[in-house]
Amino acid sequence: MRVYEAVIGLEVHAQLATRTKIFCGCPTTYGSPPNSQTCPVCLGHPGALPVLNGSAVELALRGALALGCTIPPRSLFARKNYFYPDLPKGYQISQYEEPLATGGTVEIEHRGESRTVGLIRLHLEEDAGKSMHEGFPDSDAMSYVDLNRAGVPLVEIVSRPEIREAEEAYRFLQRLRSILRYTEVCDGNMEQGSLRCDANVSVRPEGERALGTRTELKNLNSFRNVQRALDYEIRRQTDRLEAGEQVVQETVLWDEAAGVTRTMRGKEEAHDYRYFPDPDIPPLEIDTRLVRRIFRTVPELPAPRKRRMMRQYGLSEYEAQLLTLEAPLADYYEQTASASRNAKAAANWILNDVLRELKNAGLDESDIPLPATHLAEMIVMLDEGAISTTAARQELFGEMFATGRSPRELVRDKGLEQVSDEVQLRRLASRVLADHPVQVEQYRAGKTGILGFLVGKVMKASGGKANPRVLNRLLKQMLE
């Protein structure tokens, strides 16, 4: 039986985090009433002329620099011609022969190894509107169009066909999203459509260099759906080849409910769009001084930050990977680790407890209600023996997260101070030993497991406030 391999290339559309559209002053606010954010420019009225948004250019340049792209001194806007009801001009302003940036890479981790996936290009373009075919009383007979998104600024980032598995595509998107969010180029919200992905996939016998016939996957609105759709399409194409059938070049839609891809239309080629330079927009000249200024605004990115945090804090690769996916979470961790001087405990509390509470509350990493200084203070109190781990988990953490109150304040109000005074603990332990002579003799006869019973009795006598470490040491001394 022949072994087949997949060849995958991704086209990612990221909405730039500007307040206004790319060629007019209309706002880009998500969730506004349909067709309330439009003007003659984005509606394509005759005589209306586009004016390029400088903020969109700067954000696109920052993203390109973060990805290691080459920035040529000149790029050109072109008209991409096609008809669809949500494209009021009858063409989309994009870039084709002379894009804003070329090359670049995205570093991914897969199967315990790091490697880079090359990029072909990054270019600016405007978004189209949105056709709505469901959700209305007459949706069985009519479709509706919302043109609020028409003219929203995008960058399209095109990968080289170097991805071989659906999980690799998932890792690529995850890392690319992190980079775009670290640099504040895009908020990366796939549910709101500000990050969208199309995938080109083909299958060929392993070892062959020629590419197979490809299909383009659309309607991929989450990382999970990207992976599921690619897995399905790879299996579908492989099954056809093994059955002696041909793969048809086409555009397919992912049907999430059914878990299958469905034919949408024949796959277009570039010549079908009749690209030509837009006569209303002059060539975009990029000054090297602007590039240098923007480069200085690029922050430490996820991959190098992950490596540094592993070295600096002694984190495992898994811990560092999770903590650096989002810049606010990485910042929060570093603040906690620095203030508590216990990097390992900070990682454990954040990865296990903070992330759990965030998920339960429906919050993301930029909205952590528990100040890092308070979490660090609780960790210090644990290390000092001022509170028990049980008290921290069962009595303190949840209320700290919910109210933002400091741990010392809550410990005082709840009477949770842990007793570490040896004189007081020795007095309690003496009474317990006197009340349980049989267990004392059993311990001294070699049944050392009875120590747990005696510790429990002293803990009960102290109202659960005895410091377990101090108490264990004292009891051993007194018994031996």
Buried (B, 14 or more C-beta within 10 A) or exposed (E): EEEBBBBBBBBBBBBBBBEBBBBBEBBBEBEEEBBEBBBEBBBBEEEBEBEBBEBBBBBBBBBBBBBBBEBEEEBBBBBBBEEEEBBBBEBBBBBBEBBBBBBBBBBBBBEEEEBEBEBBBBBBBBBBBBEBEEEEEEEEEEEBBBBBBBBBBBBBBBBBBBBBBBBBBBBBBBBBBBBBBBBBBBBBBBEEBBBBBBBBBBBBEEEEEEEBBBBBBBBBBBBEBBBBBBBBBBEBBBEBBEEEEEBEBBBBBBEBEEEBBEEBEEBEEEEEBEBEBBEEBEEBEBEEEBBEEBEEEBEBBBBEBBBBBBEEBEBEEEBBBBBBBBBBBBBBBBBBBEBBEBBBBBBEBBBEBBBEBBEEEEEEBEEBBBBBEBBBBBBBBBEEBBBBEBBBEEBBBEBBBEEEBBBBEBBEEEEBBBBBEBEEBBEBBEEBBEEBEEBBEBBEEEEEEBBEBBBEBBBEBBEBBBBBEBBBEBBEEBBE
